[in-house]
Amino acid sequence: MSSAPPKTKSKAGPVTIEMVAEAAGVSLSTVSRILNGTAVVSAAKKQAVDEAIAALGFVPNPMARGLAGGRTLSIGVVTQAMDSPFYGAALRGIEDELDSVGYSPLFVSGHWDAKAEARCIEVLRSRRVDGIIVLTGRIADSALKATAKQLPLVVVGRQLKAPNLFCMHFDNFEGGRLATQHLTDLGHRRIAFISGHPEHPDAQDRFKGYKAGLQAAGIAFDPALVVPGEYHEVSGVLAVEQLLASRQQFTAIFCANDQMALGAALALHRRSLRVPDDVSLVGFDDLASSMYTIPPLSTVHQPAYELGRMASQAVLQLLAGQVPTLVLPAPRLIVRESSRRRPG
């Protein structure tokens, strides 16, 4: 004789785990363990629970499941700018990786302000997140180490060592050196550099890579060819306008990120200077849009999406009591049509 089908969904209120247990003919603890993935039960019991869930329309509550195990199944993420194409790709990687294991991210923005980033961390802690990912930023190293004493912490763009803390560092120095070497190999000797904010560690390293690339080619560093930027398109426009107003001679520009390179290209176009015929242009990050600019942008590839996924993997490993050993891929030069051999 076949067993009676599970009861249909009640109209009196939301379906509860107790109703699933009753419909499946098993104990409440058995249903709970099956939902948490910790149960070792017979195939028949698991099938009965699955059928009851389907028939009743039961939707497991991730928060309740997490709290039962002392966790909220959420990870806090401190980013800097939600609207940044680079950070957007990283956040998508974080979200995809966490979603695959039943975790949810909680995103907050620090806007490159140390006090704001500290407030973000306090907000996330008040939401009882299980761990935190910090994408670069200016918050003090000491504050990050203190946070790691409270819950697992993954920091991207720093090189720190502390218990319960894992850092992921991209080799921005080597990326800057590769971009500069590409231009010197093409015969350029007057290479302007549009830098990021001098307080950003990644901007500092890219600047050092630029100077190392010049030195390796036997080219003297000229501070008059360096203009600060702010990692957004407008700052690229303003930097090129400043360079042109200074009447400094240059045949190539290395921008510390692709967004500034897009602004630089616009400023050159407005002055009737052609890329790459008159000025070669190289960026940094290899944003998805960079291959679709006119001309397509030569750049240094930084795996933003993969960075996000790996940061999520690292925080989950810390939560499992493991020591992460993840290493970001080395920077790669992507040569496209915006750079060419020096004219003349």
N, C-alpha and C positions, 0 to 999 in steps of 0.2 A: 504494500500500500504506500502510495506516495505521500510525502508530508504536505500539510496544508500550506498554501502560499502565504507569504508575509502579509500582515495587515496593510491596508492602504493608508496614505497620508491623512493624518488627522486634520480636521478643519478648526479644531478648538484653539490651536496655537502652534508655535514652532515645534518642529520635530526635535526630540531630545535623544541623547545617547541611551537613556533608559528605555525609550520606546524601541530603539534599534535592538537592544539586548532582549527585550521581551518578544519582539517579532521573530528574532533569529533563534530563540530558545537557548541562549547562552547567558553567562553571567556578565554583569556590567564591567568587571575588570577585564574579562576576555575581549570585549569590544574595544575598551580603552587601549589595551596592549596591541591589538591589531592595528588600530588607527595610528599608534605611535611607532609601529614597525618593530616592536620588541617582543611580540608574541611568537611562541613556537606552538602552533595548534594544528590540528588535523585539517586536511584539505576540505573535508565536509563542513567543519565549523566555519572556516574562512569563507567558503562559498555561501553558507547561510547568512553570514554577516554582510557580505557583499550584496546579496540579493535583497536583504532587508533595507540596506542603505539606498539601493536603487528604487525599490518599491515605495519607500516612505519619502524619498526626496531629501534625505538627510545631508546637510552640508557641514562637514567637520569645521570646528572653530580653531584656527591655528593658534590664536592667542591662548585659548583655554588649554589646548594640548601642550603648548610650551610652558605655561605656568604650572601645569601638573608635574613637569620635569624640572621646574625651577628656572625656566627660560621663557622669553617672549617671542622667540623666533624672528627677531628683528635686528638689523645691523645699522648703526648710525654712520652716515657718510658726511664728512665736512669737505665740501668742494669750495671753489673760489668764485666761479661765475657760471650759473646754470645755462646762460645763453652762449657760452663759449663753444665753438665747434669741437675743440680739442677735449674739453671737459665733458661735453655732451656725449662723445664717443666713449670716454672712460666710464661715465655713469651708466651707459647702456650695457657695457660689459659687466659692470658690477651687478646690475639688475638681472641680466640673463643668467649669470652664474648662481646668484642667490636663489632665484626663482626655481632653478632646476632641483634644489634640495629643500624647498619648502620654506625658505627664509624670505623676508621682505626688507628692502632698504628704506631708510628714512633720511632724506636728503636735506641738508641745510647749507647755506652759503656764508662764507666768511669775508668775501670781497677783499682779500689781501690785507685784512686788518687784524692785528694780533688780539686786540680786545674782543672784537666780534667773534673771532674763532674760539676764544676761550668761552664766550657766552654760548656759542653753538655746542660746545662739548658739554657744558652744564645742562643745556636743554635736552640733549640726547641722553645724558645720564638720568635726568628726571623722568624720561620716557622708558627707563629700564631696558635699554637696548642691551643685547648680549655682548656686543663688541663694537668697536669704532674703526673706521677707515678715515684717515686724513690725507687729502690730496694736496701736497706741498703746503704753501701758506707761510705765514710769518710768526706763528705762535712759538714761544720760547721752547727750546729743547727741554728745559727743566720742567715745564708744564706738561709736556708730552710724557716724560718719564713718570711724573706724578700720576697722570691719568692711567698709565699702564699698571700701576699698583692696584687700581680698582677694577679694571676689566681689560680683556685682550685688545690690543691696539696695533694697527698696521698703518705705517706712515710711508707715503710715496714722496720721493724727492729729498730725503734726508739720509744721513748715515749715522744712526744712533745705535747704541747697544744698551739694553736694559731687560730685566726679566719681564715676560709677558708682552714684549714689544718686538715687532719685526719691521725692518725698513726695506723698502724696495727703491733702488737707485738706478736711474738711467744715466748712461755715460754721456752727459751733455758736453763735456770737454772734448771727447773724441768726435762727437757729432760736429762741433764747431770747427775742429781741425780738418775734418773731412771736407766740409763745405769750402773752407778757405783753400785747401790744397787743390780742390777741383778747379777753382778759379786761377790759381797760380799755374797749374798745369796747362791752362788754356792761354797762358802768356800775360795775364793781367798782373800789373804791379801796383796800380793805384786802386785799391779795393776799399770801398767805404763799408762801414759796419753800423747797422741800426740795432742798438742793443735793447734788451729788456730792462726792467727796473733794476738798478744796481743793488737793491737789497734782496732780490730773489736769488736763491742759491743756483737755480738752473741758469739764470741770466749771467751770473758771475762765471760759471763754468764754460758757457758758450763763448763768452768774451775771452777767457783764457785760451780756449781752443783756437779762436781767431788769431790771437797774437802768436800762438805756437806755430800755426800754419804759415804765417808770414815769416817768422824766424827761420823755419825749415827751408824756405825758398830764398833766404838771403835778402829779404825785404825789410827795411827799417820800419818800425811801427810809427805811424803818424797820428797823434791824438786828434788832429784837426779833421780826420776822416771818420771819427766816431761820433755818432749822434744818439742820444738816449731816446728810447721809445717806451710805450706802455703796453705792448703786446696786443693792441687792437688796430684796426685799419686806419683810423684817423691819425694815429701817431706815426704811421708809416708815411702818410701824405705830408704831414708837418715836417718830418725828419728830412725827406727829400727836398722840400722847399727850403729848409735851412741849409742843406748842403749846397744847393744851387746858388742861394743868396751869398754864401761864403766865397763863391767863385773857386772853390777847390776843384782841381782836376781829378776825375775818376772815370774808370771804364767799367767798373763792376760794383755791385752792392750785394753784401751778404746781410740778410735780415734775420734776426734771432727767432722769428716765427713766421709762418705762412701768412697770417692775417696782416702783419705789417708789410710783408712783401706785396700783397694785393694793393694796399694803400700806396706803396712806393711806385708800383706800376702805373697807377692812375696819375700820380703826380708827374711822372716822366712823360706820360701821354699828353698831359695838358701843356707841357713845355715842348711838344713835338719831338721828343726823344724816343726812339724806337727800341723796344726790347726784343731780341738781344743785339740788333745791328749796332746801336749806339752804346747801350749799357747792358751788360749781362746782369742777371738777377737770380739769386738763390735764396730759398727760404729754409724753414726748419719746422718739422712736425709731419709733413706729408698728409695734410688734411684731405678728406675725400674729394673736396671741390678743387684741389690744386691741379689735378690732371685735366680739368675742364676750363681753366683760364685761357686767355689768349695773349701770348702763347702759353702752353702748359708749363707749369712751374717746376724748375729743378729744385730739389729740396732734400732734406735729411729725414729719413723715415723714423718716426717714433711711434710704436704700436699702442695707440691710445686705448683701443678696444681691448686688446690683449692685456694691457696694464690693468684695466678695470677687473677683468676676469681673474687675473692672478692675485690681485689684492683681495678679492673675495675668497679665493681658495686659501690664501694665507691666514685670514682671520678665522675661517672655519677650522683650519688645522690647529690654530692656537686654542680654539674652543674645545677641540678634541684632545688637548693635552700634548699635541705634537709640536715639534720644532720645525717651522717651515724652512725649506731649502730652495725656494723658487728664485730664479735669476732672470731678469729681463733680457730680451735679445739685444745684441749689440746694435748700435746705430748703423744704418745703411744709406749710402748716397743714392738718390734717385735722379738720374740725369734726364731732363726733358728739354724742350725747345727754348727755354728762357735764358740759356747760357750758351755761349759760343766763343771761339777763339778771338782774342783781342784784335780789333780791326787795325789796319795800318802796319 
